[in-house]
Amino acid sequence: MNGLLLIDDEEGIRRSLIRALEREPYHVYAANDGTAGINLVKDNLHHISTVISDFRMPGLDGLETLSEIGKLNPEITRIILTGYATMEAAIQSTNLGIDGFLTKPFDNAELRAKIHEISVRKHLKQFIPEQVYKEIEHSPGILKPKNHEVSILFTDIRGFTSMSRGSSPESLVKFLNDYFFSPMGEIAYKHNGMVDKHIGDSMMVVYGAPLHHEADTLMAVQSAVAMQKTAVEINERLSKINGLRLRMGIGISTGTVYSGILGSLRKKEYTSIGMAVNMAAKLQGVAREGEILVTRETLNQLPDEIGTRALQPLYVKGIEDPVAVYKITY
C-alpha cells in the first residue's frame, strides 16, 4: 500500500506534482476532479495510502472529496493543496480531520519533505487511541492520572490457537486486522469506547476514560451486542474464503479504576488498571462463543429493556465471596 493519488483540475499542477515525486517510492495516480478521485480510491482501496487534493475545484471541492475518501478508508493520509489566498480555509480543514496541507507554488524538495512529515505524523497517531490524541492536543491536563468510574470490555477469539496451526502467519495477520481488530475497533469507537490495547487475539476497550459520558455502561453493552452480531455476519463471509472463524466471548465489568500514562522511560501508554479490568478479563475468559457476560455493577446501570439472565456465581482468586454473573440476552 504505497500509492499516492493527486487530484487537481489543472493539468499543469498534476504534471508538476508527478515530476516532483518521480524519484519517490510511490505509485502515482492522478484524477482531474473529486468524483474521479473518489472512484480511483474505491478501485484501489488497498493500494492508495496518500491523497493530495486541490482545495478549489469544480464540483466537489477538496474538503468534500477528502471527507468522502476518509469514509472509504480512515487510514489514508489526506492532504489539502492550496494557494496562499485560501490558506485560512486550508488550516480550518486540518481542524476538521484532514491530516495536513501544502501550499502552491511549491518547491519540489520542500514538497517531498512535507508529504513525508504529514504521513509520518498520521501513522504515529495510529499508535495512540484517537480520543487520547485529541485530548493531548487540546487539553493535556485531562490525562493527569486519576480515578475514574468506567466500564471495561474484553473480547477474545475462541479456539484461536488450534485454528491458527493450519494457517500461515500472513493469513493470520490479515484475519486479525481485517476481520477482528478493525471491525470491532470501529464498533467500539462509534459507541464512545477507547481501544486500550490489543493483546494477541484479544482486545480491551474502556468506556469512561479519558472522557466520561452519561451512558458509558450502556454503550459498552450495546457495543458488545453489535460485535457479536457483526461476528455472525463475518463468519458467513469467511465460510466462503478459508477455515478461520470469528468465535468471540465478551466480558464487561464496571467500577473505579486508576487511569493515566503508565510505563517505562522508553515506552508509555495511557491505560486503566484496577479490579474492574481484572473482572472483565475473567468474565471474558469463561464466556462461551457468542456470549456477553457482565457483573452486577454493570447490570445495575443498565435500563430494564436490556435482557439479562443470572448465571452461576463465579469464584475469583483473591475475592472471598462469589461474584454474581449475568448473561446479556439479545
N, C-alpha and C positions, 0 to 999 in steps of 0.2 A: 504494500500500500504506500506508493511513493509518487502518486500522480499529483500534478498541480494544474488547476483549471483557471484560466484567465477569462473574465467576462467584461467586455467593453465594446460599445457600439462603434468606436473609432478604430478602423483597421490599422492605422499608423501606430496607435498606442499598443495594440495587440502585438504587432511586429516588433516594436521596441522592447516590450517585456520578454518576448520569446528570445530575442537576441541577448538580452541581459542575463537570461537564465540558461543559455545554451550549454554552458560548461558545468552547470549544476546537475546533481544526480536525480533530476526529476523527469518523469514522462509528462510532457506538457500538452494539455488540451486547451482549446480555445472556443469561445462562443461569442456571438455578437449581440445577444440580449439576455435578459434574465430568464425567460422561459426556456430558451435553448440551453442555457447553463444548468437549470434545474433538471432538464431531461438528460443531459450528459451525466450528471451525478447519479440519477436513477439507473442509468445503463452501466455505470462503472462504480457502483456504490462501495465496493471493497478495494478499489484501486486509487481513488482520489482522496488524498489526505489534506490538501490545502486548496482553498478557493480564494482568488483575488477578484473582487468585483468593483467596477467603477460605481461611484456614488450616484451620479446623474445619468440616467439612460431612458430612452423612450420605453413606454410600457412599465414593467416592474422596475422600480429603482433599486439601487444596490442593497439598501437595508431590507427591503421586502424580499429580494432574491436570496440574500444570505439567511434571513429568518426561515424561509421555506427549506433551504438546504440543511439548516440546523435541525429541523424536524425529521429530515430523512436520516441524518447521521450526526448526533451531537459531538462525535469525536473529531469531525472535520474542523481544521483550523480555518476560520473565516476572517478575511481581511478586506477592509474598505480602501479603495483607491480614490483619492480626491485631490482637487486643486485647492490652492490656498483660500480661494473665495468661499469654499464650503467647509473650511476647517472646523468651525464650531459645531456644525451638524455632524461631522465625522466623529468628533470627540464624544458628542452626545450618543452616537450609535454604539461606541465601545461601552458606554454605561448601560446599554440595553442588551449586552451579551455578546457583541461582536468582539473578536479576540484582539484586534488592533487595526491601525490604519497606516497607509502610505500616502505620501504627497507627490504630486507631479507639478512641474518637471522633476525627474528623479535622476540621481547619479547611480550608475549601474552597481558599483561596489557597495554603496550605502543601501541600495535596494536589496541586494542579496543578503547583506548582514541583518537588515531589519526583518526580512522574511524569516531568517533563521532564528532571530531573537524571539519573535512572536510565537513561532512554532514550538520552541523550547519551553517558553512560559506556559503555553497551552498544555503541553504534555506534563509539565511539573504539577499543574493544577489537578491532574488526574490522580496524583498520589495523595491528595488531601480531599476529604469529603467536601462537596461544593458548599454545603451550609457553613462549614468551618472556615473555608476560604473567604467567603463573603463577610463573615463576622470579623476575621482578622483584618480584612481590607477596610471595613467601615467603622468598627468599634472594637479594637483589640482587647480592651479591658474585659469584655464579656467572657473571654476564655480563661479568666483567672480561676484557679482551682476552687471548687466549692461543691457543696452537697446539692443534689437535685432529686426530685421525685420523678422517676422515669418508668417507662415500660420497655423491657428488653425482649427482643425476639431472636431466637436462634433457630436456624434451619439447617438440615443436613441431608445428604443423599443416602438412602438406604442401600446397602449392598454394593457400595461403590468399589471397594477393594476387590471383591471377587469379579465384579463386572469389568474392571479395568485390566484384568490379567490377559484378556484376549484382544486388547486394543493397543494401538501404537501410541507413543507419547503425544504425537501431533494430533491424533483424533481425540484424545482425552482433553487436551488443552482447548481444542475447538469446542468440544462438547460443554466443558465447564464455562467457557467465556460466552458462547453464543446461546446456550440453552438453559443455563443456570444463573451465573452471576449477572449477566446483562438484563434479562427479563425480570428477574426477581429484584435486582437493584433498582430498576425503573419503577416497579410497583411500590417499593419502599419509599422512593423519592416523592412520588405523587401523593403519598399519604403522610408527608412531613417526617419521614424516617431518615435517620442518618446511618448509612452503612459504615459501621465502625471498623470492621475488618473481615477479610476472607481468611479462613483457616482450613487449608486443604480443600475438602469438598463440603465445607460448611460456611455459614455466613452469620455475622452478628449485626443486628440493627438496633439503634437506640431511638426511642421516641420521647422527646422531652429535654434533650441536651444536645447542643448548647442553647437551643431555642425551645421555650415552653409554649404549648398550645393547649387550649381547654380540653380538647378531645383526643389527647395523645394515646390514651389506652384504647379507646375505640378505634383509632386509626391503626394501631398495631394489630388488633384483631381483624379488622377489615383487610389489612394488608395480607395477613396470613390466609384468609379465605380466598383472596384474589390470587395469591401464589399457588395454592393447591388447585384451584380451577385452571390456572394457566398451565400447570404441570400436566394436567389431563390432556389439554389441547396439544401441548408439545409432544407428549408421548404418542399421540395419534400420528403426528408428522414423522417422529423418529422411527416408528414401526416400518416405515417405507424406506428408511435410509440405512440403518445399522442395528446392532444388537443392544445399544446403550439405551437406558431408560432413566427418567427423572422421577424417582420414587422418594418423596420427601416426608420427613417428620418435622414438626414445628413445636417449639415450646416458648411460652410467653410468661414473664414474671414482672410484677410491678412492686416498686419500693424505692427507698432512698439509696442513692449511690454517690460515690465521690467521682466527679468528672474534672478532668484537667489535662494539661500536657504532661505526659509521663515519658520516661525513657532515659537513655544514657547520653553522654556528651555528643555522640555521633549519630544517634538515631532516636527520634522522638515521635510521639503520636498523641493526638487528642483522643482520649478513651475514657471509659467508665469502669469502675471496679466496685464490688460490693456484693451482698448476698443475693440481690435481685439478678445479677449477672450469673452467679453460680446456679441459682434455681432454674433460670431459663435454659441454661446448658443441660442441667439434669433432666428437665422435662423433655427437652428435645431428644435426649439420649434414650428415653423409654417410649417416646411416641412412635406409633406404627406408621407405615406408609399411608399418607393421606390424612393423618390425624393432626389436630391442633390442641395441645394441652395447655391449660392456664392454671395459675394459682388462685386462691381465694381472694387475695388482694386485687388481682386483676379482675376477677368476676365482680367484685363489689363496685367497680367503677364502670361497669357495662350497663347499657339500658336493657330493660326487660325483654325487648324484642329479639335480643341475641340469644339463640337457643344454646343450652348447655346441658350436660349430663354428668352427674357426680361419678367418679371412679373410685377404686380402692385407694385409700391414703398411701402416700409414698414415704418410706423411711429413708432419711438422708443422713449420711455420716456427719456428725457434729451438731445435729439438731435432735433434742431429746424426744419431742413429741412428733408423731407422724404428720406429714404435710398433706393438706386437703388438695385434691387434684380434680379438675373439671375438663371435660372434653367439649369443644365447640362443635355444635351440630349445624351443618349448612347444606 
